[in-house]
Amino acid sequence: MTTSAVPMEQAVQAIQPTDTLAVPLGPGVPGAFLHALGERTDFVDLRVSGALLPDLFALFMQPTVHLQSGFFGPAERFLRDSGADVDFVPADFRRFAPVLARKKPRVLAIAGAQPVDGWVSLSLHAGATTDEIERVIADPDRVLIVEVSPHYPRTFGADAPGGKYMHRVHVDNINYLVESEREPLNLADVVPTEAEMKIAEIAMQYIHDGCTLQTGIGGVPNHIATQLAAGSGGDYGIHSEMFTSGLMRLHMSGKVTNNKGTAFDGFSVTTFAAGTPDLYAWLHNNNDVRFLPVDVVNSPEIIAQNRNMVAINGAMAVDLSGQVIADSIGGKQFSGIGGHEDFVAGPGLSVGGRSLVCMPSTTVVKGEVVSRILGRLPEGSVVTTPRHQVDVVITEFGAAELSGLSIAERSHELARISHPDFRDQLLSTAEVWPAD
């Protein structure tokens, strides 16, 4: 164990030619360490577990390095399409933790803020590695590497049902503490399209004073957060897997009170954050946002306890029964499951909760405009969220409230909000649904 930083090379040399290494999702990735590790060329069989890489790392272009990812982003897609050995591990975000525990990688490498009074804040990510950090510390045969940077904010945990989550690790329990000038990923706001702005306007009809909100990235949640910040409403709560720049602006507008009626009253709850540099500066030493493990934040039962929970998520396609495809295109992995099903399911466990699946009615495939609402899912499609979890589907042409409807009723509702160019065909299909 160490109480002070060591040269990066020492941490790099701690990885054996044949070894197992795990890194957290996205903002928890120790980027400078992975770049430095990529300068080595002596790997025989290095197996790395991770998710949503924030950068392109040369390490994964080496033929003897194998990446298993629980969530694809642009980096994973680029690496896969460039011939790297990148494979997808089907698991929602909550299941990352037991999967990691079973894999038991010898080395765990994470990112954090600079130490204060001997403690390293886990900064922008709690996720699924909180318990694994403790297991690594307790096992003398395993190694913990922590990369700290002055550009990563110092953030905090909180008491929660089932335990006290400190969101930090003491320097005495770190095998290799390394320093870098690494900056978190600058995730710029997505400018909404005309269709997304209309979708956001429809979605906002489900949000009223006192609602607890979950949002992700994209044009729709960005526009919703902006409009709520500028609007006349308020008394909002935040319980969101991801904390974004839009949610920061909602906080800064003074409209977030976090009177959620749960154990998390008084502060916003998240398990990771990603956005602009302004977000990271705002999060630094900010007790208004607390980072908790994903099994707490994404628990449908805990989500359901929030006062008037409204979850806002996206989709690639929906069939007439309400099955949602949100992480693949034509059966090919595009992103990941994450918390999609949890935040679609959770609000439905309470009377006042609503779950909104938002998507434009069409997309373009090989130059052809196609409907995102489908009569039947094509062969090879992979369902992200099953039909029985889905509450409301919104396109720019309206909202289909599916909860409690029969298959025949929901098929007509979904056809009704499809693009006019495809509506008659889908309504005809709905007439005979689910028969062939």
LINPE-V898533 format. One record per residue. OMEGA is omega in radians with two decimals (NA if undefined). Layout:
{{OMEGA} {OMEGA}}
//
This chain:
{{-3.09} {3.08} {3.12} {-3.08} {3.09} {3.10} {-3.12} {-3.10} {3.11} {3.12} {3.13} {-3.12} {3.09} {3.09} {-3.12} {3.13} {3.00} {-2.98} {3.03} {-3.06} {3.04} {3.01} {-3.14} {3.06} {2.93} {-3.04} {3.12} {-3.11} {3.06} {-2.93} {-3.13} {3.12} {3.14} {3.07} {3.13} {3.13} {3.14} {3.10} {3.06} {-3.11} {-3.04} {-3.09} {3.09} {3.13} {3.12} {-3.12} {-3.03} {3.04} {-3.13} {3.13} {3.01} {-3.14} {-3.11} {-3.05} {3.00} {-3.10} {-3.13} {3.13} {-2.99} {3.02} {3.10} {-3.04} {-3.12} {3.09} {-3.03} {-3.13} {2.98} {-3.02} {3.08} {3.12} {3.13} {2.95} {3.12} {-3.11} {3.13} {3.14} {3.12} {-3.14} {3.13} {-3.09} {3.11} {3.07} {3.10} {3.13} {-3.13} {-3.11} {-3.11} {3.07} {-3.13} {3.09} {3.00} {-3.00} {-3.14} {-3.09} {3.04} {-3.05} {3.11} {3.08} {3.13} {3.14} {3.12} {3.12} {3.11} {3.12} {-3.10} {-3.09} {3.00} {-3.12} {-3.05} {3.07} {3.12} {3.08} {3.13} {-3.09} {3.00} {-3.11} {3.07} {-3.11} {3.06} {3.04} {3.10} {2.94} {-2.92} {-3.03} {2.91} {2.95} {-3.02} {-3.05} {-3.06} {-3.14} {-3.11} {3.06} {-3.14} {3.13} {3.10} {3.13} {-3.07} {-3.06} {-3.10} {3.14} {-3.11} {-2.99} {3.06} {3.08} {3.13} {3.07} {-3.14} {-3.12} {3.09} {-3.12} {3.11} {-3.07} {3.01} {-3.10} {-2.94} {3.02} {-3.10} {2.93} {-3.14} {3.07} {3.12} {3.11} {3.10} {-3.04} {-2.99} {3.12} {3.13} {3.08} {-3.11} {-3.09} {3.13} {-3.10} {-3.12} {3.11} {3.14} {3.03} {-3.11} {-3.11} {3.07} {3.03} {-3.11} {3.07} {3.10} {3.13} {3.08} {-3.10} {-3.05} {3.08} {3.08} {3.11} {-3.09} {3.02} {3.11} {3.13} {-3.14} {3.09} {3.09} {3.10} {3.14} {3.12} {3.11} {-3.14} {-3.09} {3.07} {3.12} {-3.10} {3.12} {3.13} {3.09} {3.12} {2.97} {-2.94} {2.91} {3.09} {3.05} {3.12} {3.09} {-3.07} {-3.09} {3.14} {3.11} {-3.14} {3.12} {-3.13} {-3.14} {-3.13} {3.10} {3.13} {-3.11} {-3.03} {-3.08} {-3.11} {3.12} {-3.12} {-3.11} {2.97} {3.12} {2.99} {-2.93} {3.08} {-3.13} {3.06} {-2.98} {3.06} {3.09} {3.11} {3.04} {-3.12} {3.07} {3.04} {-3.05} {3.11} {-3.13} {-3.04} {3.13} {3.10} {-3.12} {2.96} {-2.98} {-3.10} {-3.12} {3.07} {-3.08} {3.09} {3.05} {3.11} {3.07} {-3.10} {3.07} {3.04} {2.95} {-3.11} {3.06} {-3.12} {-3.07} {3.05} {3.08} {3.11} {-3.09} {3.09} {-3.13} {-3.13} {-3.04} {3.13} {-3.09} {-3.13} {-3.12} {3.11} {-3.14} {-3.11} {-3.10} {3.13} {-3.06} {-3.14} {3.04} {-3.05} {-3.05} {3.09} {3.13} {-3.14} {3.10} {3.08} {-3.08} {-3.13} {-3.11} {3.11} {3.05} {-3.11} {3.04} {3.14} {-3.07} {-3.10} {-3.11} {3.12} {3.01} {-3.10} {3.08} {3.07} {-3.01} {3.05} {-3.14} {3.06} {-3.04} {2.94} {-3.07} {-3.04} {3.13} {3.09} {-3.11} {-3.13} {-3.13} {-3.05} {3.12} {-3.11} {3.14} {-3.10} {3.10} {3.13} {-3.03} {-3.08} {-3.12} {-3.09} {2.93} {-3.08} {-2.99} {-3.12} {-3.13} {3.11} {3.11} {-3.09} {-3.06} {-3.07} {3.05} {3.08} {-3.07} {3.02} {-2.99} {3.09} {2.98} {-3.05} {-3.11} {2.97} {-3.13} {3.12} {3.14} {3.08} {-3.10} {3.08} {-3.14} {3.14} {3.02} {3.01} {-2.97} {3.04} {3.09} {3.02} {3.12} {3.08} {-3.12} {3.11} {3.13} {-3.12} {3.08} {-3.08} {-3.06} {-3.01} {-3.05} {3.10} {-2.90} {-3.13} {-3.06} {3.01} {-3.08} {2.92} {3.11} {-3.13} {3.06} {-3.12} {3.05} {3.13} {-2.96} {-3.05} {3.11} {3.13} {3.04} {3.10} {-3.14} {-3.12} {-3.10} {3.11} {3.08} {3.13} {-3.14} {3.09} {-3.11} {-3.10} {3.09} {3.11} {-3.13} {-3.12} {-3.08} {-2.96} {-3.11} {3.14} {-3.13} {3.07} {3.07} {3.08} {3.13} {-3.12} {-3.10} {3.14} {0.08} {-3.14} {3.07} {NA}}
//
